[in-house]
Amino acid sequence: MNIKSNSIIGVGIMLIDQRQKVLLGYRNKIDEPASWCFPGGKMDAHESVEDAAVRELLEETALDLSQYIESIQPLNTIIDQDSEAVKVTFGTIYQLLDERLKTQIRVTEPEIFERWEWFSFDELPQPLFPETEVMIKYFLNQPQEKRWAVYSNQSNAKTS
């Protein structure tokens, strides 16, 4: 078996508004199946998880949470055990208390995202980007597919 030695370390940020709706982008990137996902992407060297989440959010939506960075909370760590590369995603969460910040959100990468929308947990669009689905299932305390190893960032206890 030929296993690639590269690693992919990513971050995703779940924004929840005051009505308990989450922000999802319709990702329509060439050479990938279209899906709905949280803002996120690859971490850069020398970044904290929170810094990476703030940077990715700004790059993808124009929403700047840098002044609220201490309020971005760790959610979970996700390992894709089916990937040929080491693929780890750090899930983060932020409760958007200032509804006025929503006016900043726009499509900044039209080659990747078509639009950003808010959804309630009981009316989520399909299909969801795989790591986004894992984060949502974790948040809702729902069972995960066996391909995912999911660890709580609060207690470091593995969930299944």
ABEGO torsion letter per residue (X at the ends): XBBBABBBBBBBBBBBBAAGBBBBBBBBBBGBBBBBBBBEEBBBBGBBAAAAAAAAAAAAAGBBAAAAAAABBBABBBBBAABABBBBBBBBBBBBABAAAAAABBBABAAABABBBBBBAAABBOBBBAAAAAAAAAAAGBBBBAABBBBBAAAGBBBX
